[in-house]
Amino acid sequence: MEPRSVPFKLLVKVDGVISKIEVFILSWGVIAMAVNTIANVFGRYVFHQSIYFSEELNEFLIVIITFMGLGYATRKGIHIRMSAIYDALPQKLRKILMILITITTATMMATLTWYAVEYVAKVASRGRVTPALQVPLYLTYIWVVIGLGLATLQYLLTALRNLDLSEEEIYVSYLEVDSYEDPETAAAVTRFVEKEEETAK
């Protein structure tokens, strides 16, 4: 859902470009992993010869998909949330709590990004390569840095978007409005409305 007015529209444009890159990488990452796995199974059972780098390539792709998916899920506001206390609060308090949650999470993501950068630099300085493909090992872990960095950015943008307390909407990401609805509550409300309509007839 797109809000009525979006501050810092340049950020939205930049974020839109990043989103397209993420979707491209995630889509082709999943396709490549599927093709690689099928080809390896086919080679093993038809030609009795596995692809020697298949397992290593899949591990590499899993890292890419996992950490690029982190930023994408945060942007779309589809990450897992435990919201029992949050849902019980009034609208304004929910908004304030969302700001605190996103700032805290952004701080944690930024800290993890810093440690990941240090680790990648350490691995790169040792010049290690992967056993099968013989590519520098740090190229595998650099995706952890990118994913955590993008998640940090998304949580900061979400906190920024919620700073306007005069706006009623609560945002779970920079553009996505919080539309969570408990399924049991929704079902109970639906049943109540149907009974009322039947009574009115």
C-alpha positions as CSV (number, residue, x, y, z in Angstrom):
1,M,0.0,0.0,0.0
2,E,1.5,3.4,-1.0
3,P,1.0,6.3,1.4
4,R,-0.6,9.5,0.4
5,S,2.6,11.5,0.6
6,V,6.1,10.2,0.9
7,P,8.9,12.4,2.4
8,F,12.4,12.2,0.9
9,K,11.1,10.9,-2.5
10,L,14.7,10.6,-3.7
11,L,15.2,7.9,-1.1
12,V,12.2,6.1,-2.4
13,K,13.6,6.2,-6.0
14,V,17.0,4.9,-4.8
15,D,15.2,2.2,-2.7
16,G,13.1,1.3,-5.7
17,V,16.3,0.6,-7.8
18,I,17.8,-1.4,-4.9
19,S,14.5,-3.4,-4.7
20,K,14.7,-4.3,-8.4
21,I,18.3,-5.5,-8.0
22,E,17.2,-7.6,-5.0
23,V,14.3,-9.1,-6.9
24,F,16.6,-9.9,-9.9
25,I,19.3,-11.5,-7.6
26,L,16.7,-13.5,-5.6
27,S,14.8,-14.7,-8.6
28,W,17.9,-15.9,-10.6
29,G,19.5,-17.2,-7.4
30,V,16.5,-19.6,-6.8
31,I,16.4,-20.5,-10.5
32,A,20.2,-21.2,-10.5
33,M,19.9,-23.3,-7.4
34,A,17.1,-25.4,-8.9
35,V,18.9,-25.9,-12.2
36,N,22.1,-26.8,-10.4
37,T,20.4,-29.3,-8.2
38,I,18.4,-30.9,-11.0
39,A,21.5,-31.1,-13.2
40,N,23.5,-32.8,-10.4
41,V,20.8,-35.4,-9.8
42,F,20.5,-36.0,-13.5
43,G,24.2,-36.4,-13.8
44,R,24.5,-38.7,-10.8
45,Y,21.7,-41.1,-11.9
46,V,22.0,-41.0,-15.6
47,F,25.7,-40.6,-16.2
48,H,26.9,-41.8,-12.8
49,Q,28.9,-38.7,-12.4
50,S,28.0,-35.8,-10.0
51,I,28.9,-32.2,-10.8
52,Y,31.9,-31.7,-8.6
53,F,31.1,-28.1,-7.6
54,S,27.3,-28.5,-7.2
55,E,27.2,-28.6,-3.4
56,E,29.6,-25.7,-3.1
57,L,27.6,-23.6,-5.6
58,N,24.3,-24.3,-3.7
59,E,25.9,-23.2,-0.5
60,F,27.0,-20.0,-2.1
61,L,23.5,-19.4,-3.5
62,I,21.8,-20.1,-0.2
63,V,23.9,-17.4,1.5
64,I,23.0,-14.9,-1.3
65,I,19.3,-15.7,-1.2
66,T,19.1,-15.7,2.6
67,F,20.8,-12.3,3.1
68,M,19.5,-10.5,0.1
69,G,16.1,-11.8,1.1
70,L,16.6,-10.1,4.5
71,G,16.6,-6.6,3.1
72,Y,13.7,-7.5,0.7
73,A,11.5,-8.9,3.5
74,T,12.2,-5.8,5.7
75,R,11.2,-3.5,2.8
76,K,8.0,-5.4,2.3
77,G,7.2,-5.6,6.0
78,I,6.8,-9.4,5.8
79,H,9.2,-10.4,8.5
80,I,7.9,-12.4,11.4
81,R,6.5,-10.3,14.2
82,M,5.3,-11.2,17.8
83,S,2.7,-8.5,18.4
84,A,0.5,-9.5,21.3
85,I,1.5,-6.5,23.4
86,Y,1.8,-4.2,20.4
87,D,-1.8,-5.1,19.2
88,A,-3.3,-4.3,22.6
89,L,-1.9,-0.7,22.7
90,P,-3.6,2.4,21.5
91,Q,-2.7,3.7,18.0
92,K,-0.3,6.4,19.1
93,L,1.5,4.1,21.5
94,R,1.8,1.5,18.8
95,K,3.4,4.1,16.6
96,I,5.9,5.1,19.3
97,L,6.7,1.4,20.0
98,M,7.2,0.8,16.3
99,I,9.8,3.7,16.2
100,L,11.6,2.2,19.2
101,I,11.5,-1.3,17.7
102,T,12.9,-0.2,14.3
103,I,15.6,2.0,15.8
104,T,16.7,-0.9,18.1
105,T,16.6,-3.4,15.3
106,A,18.5,-1.0,13.0
107,T,21.2,-0.6,15.7
108,M,21.5,-4.4,16.0
109,M,21.7,-4.8,12.3
110,A,24.3,-2.1,12.0
111,T,26.4,-3.8,14.7
112,L,26.2,-7.1,12.9
113,T,27.1,-5.4,9.7
114,W,30.3,-4.0,11.4
115,Y,31.3,-7.4,12.7
116,A,30.6,-9.0,9.3
117,V,32.8,-6.4,7.6
118,E,35.6,-7.2,10.0
119,Y,35.2,-10.9,9.4
120,V,35.1,-10.5,5.6
121,A,38.3,-8.4,5.7
122,K,40.0,-11.0,7.9
123,V,39.0,-13.8,5.4
124,A,40.1,-11.7,2.4
125,S,43.5,-11.0,4.0
126,R,44.2,-14.7,4.4
127,G,43.7,-15.3,0.7
128,R,41.6,-18.5,1.2
129,V,39.7,-20.0,-1.7
130,T,36.8,-22.4,-2.0
131,P,37.8,-26.1,-2.5
132,A,35.9,-26.8,-5.7
133,L,35.4,-23.6,-7.6
134,Q,38.7,-22.0,-6.4
135,V,37.1,-18.6,-5.9
136,P,38.1,-16.3,-3.1
137,L,36.2,-17.4,0.1
138,Y,35.4,-13.8,1.1
139,L,33.1,-13.5,-2.0
140,T,30.7,-15.9,-0.2
141,Y,30.6,-13.9,3.0
142,I,30.4,-10.4,1.4
143,W,26.7,-11.1,0.8
144,V,26.2,-11.2,4.5
145,V,27.5,-7.6,4.7
146,I,25.3,-6.5,1.9
147,G,22.2,-8.1,3.3
148,L,22.7,-6.8,6.8
149,G,23.5,-3.4,5.5
150,L,20.3,-3.2,3.5
151,A,18.3,-4.4,6.5
152,T,19.9,-1.6,8.6
153,L,18.9,0.9,5.9
154,Q,15.3,-0.4,5.8
155,Y,14.8,-0.3,9.5
156,L,16.1,3.3,9.7
157,L,13.8,4.3,6.9
158,T,10.9,2.7,8.7
159,A,11.7,4.6,11.9
160,L,12.0,7.8,9.9
161,R,8.6,7.2,8.2
162,N,6.9,6.8,11.6
163,L,8.3,10.0,13.2
164,D,5.3,12.0,12.0
165,L,3.0,11.2,15.0
166,S,0.2,13.3,13.5
167,E,-0.2,10.8,10.7
168,E,-2.6,7.9,11.7
169,E,-1.0,5.2,9.7
170,I,1.7,3.0,11.3
171,Y,4.3,1.8,8.8
172,V,6.1,-1.6,9.0
173,S,8.4,-0.4,6.3
174,Y,9.0,2.9,4.5
175,L,6.0,2.3,2.2
176,E,4.0,-0.5,3.7
177,V,1.3,0.3,6.2
178,D,0.7,-2.0,9.1
179,S,-2.4,-4.0,8.1
180,Y,-1.9,-7.0,10.3
181,E,-5.2,-8.5,11.4
182,D,-5.6,-11.4,13.8
183,P,-7.4,-14.2,11.8
184,E,-9.4,-15.4,14.8
185,T,-10.6,-11.8,15.5
186,A,-11.4,-11.3,11.9
187,A,-13.4,-14.5,11.8
188,A,-15.3,-13.6,15.0
189,V,-16.1,-10.2,13.6
190,T,-17.3,-11.7,10.3
191,R,-19.6,-14.2,12.2
192,F,-21.0,-11.3,14.3
193,V,-21.8,-9.2,11.2
194,E,-23.5,-12.2,9.5
195,K,-25.6,-12.9,12.5
196,E,-26.6,-9.2,12.7
197,E,-27.6,-9.3,9.0
198,E,-29.7,-12.4,9.5
199,T,-31.4,-10.9,12.5
200,A,-32.2,-7.7,10.5
201,K,-33.9,-9.8,7.8
